[in-house]
């Protein structure tokens, strides 16, 4: 399959990553719920348009998908709990940030490293590079024999992914976007990513040395990319979970 082209997740804006508990195992909104979501989004957009000059206005897609969440597995659309060790580490980070703010009389940061990687335009990470953002939610795929390059509009990060059967890099070699190696399983491109720097959080959490991201790229039709990512890290999450985004082709984006 030829995955080349320009794709954007703007149409998934407004879909929460984690499903609100009241929807249970339902993947889709009813017509009434869909209309309510659209109305809320329109109201927020109009309020933003009336805001101060110089603020960003969210880019909008041409369609809005009626999904109840991006997480499709577990069936309830909820992200599994953190392990006790990961919970303790997250609490330590929160306490350190709170202590720093007290020392600075409420100022959030004393130095650049006190800000997030996103704030500093270093990296959005593998997952957040493809999910919708306040702007710049486009991606470009360039494909050739034995390779595939996946470039994000936001921060212009590019993952060059080999599909020629080579092995993954050794564990000591780490980067912001990790080391990605792809393979074709029939018409599905499967990409495994490991070796992500601890500073590069995935879904807000640093992955351990056992963490792996498994992406699946499928073309159900010529103008839709079915994208799925499974996050599996037994040291961080109690169970794996999968995020799904149907991404339209937008060559005029």
Secondary structure by P-SEA (a helix, b strand, c coil): cccbbbbbccccccccccccccccccccccaaaaaaaaaaaaaaaaaaaacccccccccccccccccccccccccccccccccaaaaaaaaaaaaaaaaaaaaacccccccccccccccccccccccccccccccccbbbbbbcccbbbbbbccccccccccccccccccccccccccbbbbbbcccbbbbbbcccccccccccccccccbbbbbbbbcccccccbbbbbbbbcccccbbbbbbbbccccccc
